[in-house]
Amino acid sequence: MTVILDPTDERVPVVRQITPRPSELKGRVSFLDISKPRGNVLIDRVEELLRANHPGVSVQRFAKPTFTKPAPDALRTQIRESSDFVIEALAD
């Protein structure tokens, strides 16, 4: 059992289960660049490592128009419908 502390109220910790991880990474992996500076540098490196270590994946990339607002609904729908895994890149 893993205990994750919620920073909004530490007086009573919330017990949550960690999502089970697959034994093998394969399928469609999407990268979401939130459009912060150097986010693409992070995505480039993670994509390089992913392709080298998990040949069973296909990769696609998406970008938010701006990091100051949530991703538009159409973009979120497109990502959800075309992905098995999503990696969101934050950087500065």
C-alpha positions in Angstrom: 0.0 0.0 0.0 1.3 3.4 -0.9 0.3 6.6 1.0 0.3 9.8 -1.1 0.0 13.0 0.8 -2.3 15.6 -0.6 -0.7 19.0 -0.2 -4.2 20.6 0.1 -4.8 19.0 3.5 -2.1 17.1 5.3 -4.1 16.6 8.5 -5.8 13.5 7.1 -3.7 11.7 4.4 -5.7 10.3 1.5 -4.8 6.6 0.7 -4.6 6.1 -3.0 -3.6 3.2 -5.1 -0.9 3.6 -7.8 -2.1 2.6 -11.2 -0.6 -0.7 -12.3 2.1 -0.4 -14.8 2.2 -2.6 -17.9 5.0 -5.1 -18.1 5.9 -4.0 -21.6 5.5 -0.7 -23.3 4.0 -1.0 -26.7 1.4 0.9 -28.7 0.8 4.5 -29.4 2.7 7.0 -27.3 1.8 10.7 -27.5 3.8 13.6 -26.3 2.1 16.8 -25.3 4.3 19.9 -25.3 2.6 22.5 -23.2 4.5 25.2 -25.0 6.8 26.3 -22.2 10.4 27.2 -23.1 12.6 24.1 -23.7 9.7 21.7 -23.4 10.6 20.4 -26.9 14.2 19.7 -25.7 12.8 17.5 -23.0 10.4 15.7 -25.4 13.2 15.2 -27.9 15.4 13.4 -25.3 12.5 11.3 -23.9 11.4 10.3 -27.4 15.0 9.3 -28.2 15.2 7.1 -25.1 11.8 5.7 -25.7 12.5 4.7 -29.3 15.9 3.1 -28.4 14.5 1.0 -25.5 10.9 0.2 -26.7 10.8 -0.7 -30.4 7.2 -1.6 -30.1 6.0 2.0 -29.8 4.8 4.5 -32.3 5.3 8.1 -31.3 3.2 11.2 -32.2 3.6 14.7 -30.9 1.1 17.4 -30.0 1.4 21.0 -28.6 -0.9 23.3 -26.7 -1.3 26.7 -28.3 -0.1 28.3 -25.0 0.9 27.1 -21.5 -1.3 29.7 -19.8 -4.5 27.9 -20.6 -5.8 24.3 -20.6 -5.5 22.3 -23.8 -8.5 23.0 -26.1 -11.2 20.3 -26.0 -10.6 19.3 -29.6 -6.9 18.7 -28.9 -7.7 16.6 -25.8 -10.2 14.6 -27.8 -7.7 14.0 -30.6 -5.0 12.9 -28.1 -7.4 10.6 -26.2 -8.6 8.9 -29.4 -5.2 8.3 -30.9 -3.1 7.3 -27.9 -2.4 4.5 -25.5 0.0 6.5 -23.4 0.5 10.2 -23.0 3.6 12.0 -21.7 3.2 15.7 -20.9 6.3 17.8 -21.1 6.9 20.7 -18.7 10.1 22.7 -18.8 11.7 26.1 -18.3 
